[in-house]
């Protein structure tokens, strides 16, 4: 994966699709429980592929729908 996405961007993109403030999402929250669905995950996959995560696939996100996991996967950092 590319290192071009920042933890702040990952959090902000997720919050935008959930319609909440980025600070409302805890790193270990289950994003499906917060209202994220498969259509929104595909939106994020496409957005983040364009942002540099060219190898990102839907299962990478769907198998562990937590902000901390996604941040580590996309940035190599923590949420």
C-alpha positions, -999 to 999 in steps of 0.1 A, spaced: 0 0 0 10 36 -6 19 60 22 2 89 5 -30 88 27 -28 104 61 -46 91 92 -65 124 93 -77 119 58 -88 83 64 -108 94 95 -123 125 77 -134 104 47 -151 78 69 -168 105 90 -180 123 58 -198 91 47 -212 85 81 -224 120 84 -206 127 117 -177 146 132 -144 128 128 -138 130 166 -170 109 171 -153 78 157 -132 57 181 -103 37 166 -119 4 176 -155 12 167 -171 -13 143 -179 10 114 -208 -12 103 -224 -6 137 -220 31 131 -239 29 98 -213 22 71 -225 -2 45 -210 -20 15 -219 7 -9 -201 33 12 -171 10 16 -168 8 -22 -170 46 -23 -140 47 1 -121 20 -19 -124 40 -51 -115 73 -33 -85 58 -16 -73 40 -48 -73 74 -64 -55 88 -34 -26 64 -38 -38 30 -23 -39 14 -58 -39 -22 -45 -68 -17 -20 -97 -41 -24 -131 -43 -8 -123 -73 15 -93 -54 29 -118 -31 46 -149 -53 50 -131 -81 69 -121 -58 98 -143 -26 97 -124 -6 124 -108 28 119 -76 17 135 -72 -13 112 -80 8 81 -56 35 92 -28 10 97 -35 -6 64 -36 26 44 -10 47 61 12 23 82 3 45 112 -24 45 139 -58 62 140 
